Amino acid sequence: MEVRIYYEDTDAGGVVYHANYLRYMERARSEYLRGYGLSVQEMHDAGIIFPVVAIEINYRAPAKLDDLLELETVVFAVKNSSFVLGQKVLRKADHKLLVEAKVTLACVGEGLRARRLPVELRELLASQTVAE
């Protein structure tokens, strides 16, 4: 997935504000699932949501105004009611690694109680798992 950096994305120093990378990665996770025919909206409507329960993030270099970023998402691990994704943000022009993250998402249902991942999603994620 690609994201263009606009003035509104930057801080007073002219670089992307650190919290904005979390938004970009959220979008990339949704687009990752969409790319496999799974709709986050349809799962939400069915009472299945995926809150982030842990994130480890390393900022390597800044993105700046008008940069075009490329976001990559891979699956690191799948459990019964959670999964771990690896995400990278690269500047498209030179493929420089800007940010990398390890994101753990839980599967919850009504009352925000843990529930098993839907079979279709668990099988998809398991088939895409790579080594960390």
Disulfide bonds with the S-S distance in Angstrom:
none
